[in-house]
Amino acid sequence: MPTRVLVIDDEYGVRSGIRQILELEGYAVEVAENGRQALDLLDTHNFDVALIDYQLPDIDGLTLLSSMRSRKLATSTCMITAYANIDTAIAATRQGVDFFLPKPFSPDDLLGVVETLARHKLLKEEAEKLRKENEANLLALATEKSQTASLVASLHDAVLVINREREVVLANQVMAALLGRSPTELLRMPIDTALAGDGFAGLTGLLSEQDQPEQKVAELAIGDSIFFASVVTFHGTDGAALGRILTLADVTLLRKMAMEKPRFIRTMVHEFRSPLGAIRSLIEVATEKSLGDKLEPYLPYLERADHRIDRLVELIGELLSLSRIDLERTANASEPPTDVATAVAMTVDLYRPKIAARKLDATVLVEANLPRARIGDEDFKTILGNLLGNAIKYCREGGNLLVSAKQSSGKILVEVADSGIGIKSENLPRLFEEFFREKRAETRDIDGNGLGLAIVKRLVERTGGKIEVESTVGVGSVFRVSLAPVS
Amino acid sequence: MAKSPKILFVDDDRDFLSAQTAFFGSHGFEVVTVDRVDGALERISEEKPEIIVLDLMMEHYDSGFMLSRKIRQDPAMAKVPILMLSGVASATGHKFAAEITALKDWIKLDAFLDKPVTGRQLLKVVEDKLGLSKEAAATG
């Protein structure tokens, strides 16, 4: 594209002369005979160079320059004047003029000036482009920095960065909380000061100056928690170490789970071996013909074996429930809420035969107009069924049961109370553990595998509910489940 | 004819006890069963069995160990063979196996058997131990 030049001169001879010279050299030229025309053209076209006569009929060259300046035009400007003096030069320079061409001038002078100005304009444009790119880069950098800062702040892990001088240059909230300080307080703090508190000796060791491998990992205890710590050394472009990044991931729960699993399996194995041992012995009485050749005497043994197998099947079912609940840690939110009154009535009806068999006096009290409970129907029935089943089992014959449901401080409270044998207070904290059963003379003939309450607790808690128990040995127990109502 | 040897079982599983009563009864034993740790020691010194079979895990994880240690402390019972049954031994692996060796020594356990054990297996060990203890008595 040719360089576009605007010639502004009120003298026809001058404008057309300049036009001819420039067009011969391949420039695209427009002319204006006054300031008004010039501004109209400048507003509608792009010009690389403008040649401006100092004296125009409507406005003078200086005013035109000032108007162009306020329009932030990229056009390079040259003032043509027959009255060149220092004062006009200074005034025009103040208005941002790029060049002066005193009249009279030769065609070569003119071409030299225009060429210089065109190049000048190109350079100005390049410079502007670079400035804009740079600005964009700076903006991107600032965005990235703030993204990094937000990222570090939002991390669940504790993060700390130290520089070559072993001063803290970054610490997120988690790390600050761990060190008992605020993130800003930690800035520029020598790392040894930051880690001076009790329990951080392991970290001091990890960040020691002696050895600086690329990455170091360790597991260490701080207070009651166990952390997986990682230290990474980072380098500048020249390869020199610039500082180190320390991250701490809290693995307390993972460790605890890893420890609990073998214990759970050990107990489970025992829960299987004992009944299997009994079943094998019971059957063996028959296979070894310990009681003679008639079948009759063996029947009680075989019936007991059958009963023990039933209990094992039950145990397997509950283990499966437990693992299913553990897989679905959060309750299915799309499940329709439960109509408590109906679910209570249905569950109690299911247990009527057992209640009757033990000659228990069962009372059901459900407050009218209870809102629905935010829990699945099946889960609710499993919870209440387990609690009711326990109440029936641990109640003495002829005792009392009370199942109630009411609204209390914004929650739905479901209670199962019995006048049974009760639970020793020292055993209450372990009551909801898997396989826990109170071993007492009164409990030895009651079937159970110790999984029911573990299942109940998990079901209640995954809906955000709570379960509590109160009990007195020889008097009875109350299990209280609080559930969220559907608002 | 020699008097039937008296075997005493301590186990909280009543089905296991009733089955062993039938089984060992048919093999010429006089069977005594105790279904709880409480009062077991008194029953044992009263009954003076020729051999004792103990379940390791009754009310507590080490009820069997504590009971066998107490049995050994009674001079009259110091030489009675004690067989320990457990549902947990194999599952716990090495560490427990090592502990058992130490414990066997400590309480002078004569045998340690994993549940579920068959009556035949138990009978074989019982006969062995009784034979051994008879020899030990003869030479001692």
Chai-1 contact restraints between the chains, C-beta under 6 A:
chainA,res_idxA,chainB,res_idxB,connection_type,confidence,min_distance_angstrom,max_distance_angstrom,comment,restraint_id
A,R266,B,A91,contact,1.0,0.0,6.0,A-B,restraint_1
A,V269,B,A91,contact,1.0,0.0,6.0,A-B,restraint_2
A,H270,B,G87,contact,1.0,0.0,6.0,A-B,restraint_3
A,H270,B,V88,contact,1.0,0.0,6.0,A-B,restraint_4
A,R273,B,G87,contact,1.0,0.0,6.0,A-B,restraint_5
A,R273,B,K115,contact,1.0,0.0,6.0,A-B,restraint_6
A,R273,B,P116,contact,1.0,0.0,6.0,A-B,restraint_7
A,S274,B,G87,contact,1.0,0.0,6.0,A-B,restraint_8
A,L276,B,P116,contact,1.0,0.0,6.0,A-B,restraint_9
A,G277,B,F16,contact,1.0,0.0,6.0,A-B,restraint_10
A,G277,B,K115,contact,1.0,0.0,6.0,A-B,restraint_11
A,G277,B,P116,contact,1.0,0.0,6.0,A-B,restraint_12
A,A278,B,D13,contact,1.0,0.0,6.0,A-B,restraint_13
A,A278,B,D15,contact,1.0,0.0,6.0,A-B,restraint_14
A,A278,B,F16,contact,1.0,0.0,6.0,A-B,restraint_15
A,R280,B,P116,contact,1.0,0.0,6.0,A-B,restraint_16
A,S281,B,F16,contact,1.0,0.0,6.0,A-B,restraint_17
A,S281,B,A19,contact,1.0,0.0,6.0,A-B,restraint_18
A,L282,B,D15,contact,1.0,0.0,6.0,A-B,restraint_19
A,L282,B,A19,contact,1.0,0.0,6.0,A-B,restraint_20
A,E284,B,G119,contact,1.0,0.0,6.0,A-B,restraint_21
A,V285,B,A19,contact,1.0,0.0,6.0,A-B,restraint_22
A,V285,B,A22,contact,1.0,0.0,6.0,A-B,restraint_23
A,V285,B,F23,contact,1.0,0.0,6.0,A-B,restraint_24
A,S290,B,A22,contact,1.0,0.0,6.0,A-B,restraint_25
A,S290,B,F23,contact,1.0,0.0,6.0,A-B,restraint_26
A,S290,B,S26,contact,1.0,0.0,6.0,A-B,restraint_27
A,L291,B,A22,contact,1.0,0.0,6.0,A-B,restraint_28
A,R304,B,D15,contact,1.0,0.0,6.0,A-B,restraint_29
A,K439,B,E59,contact,1.0,0.0,6.0,A-B,restraint_30
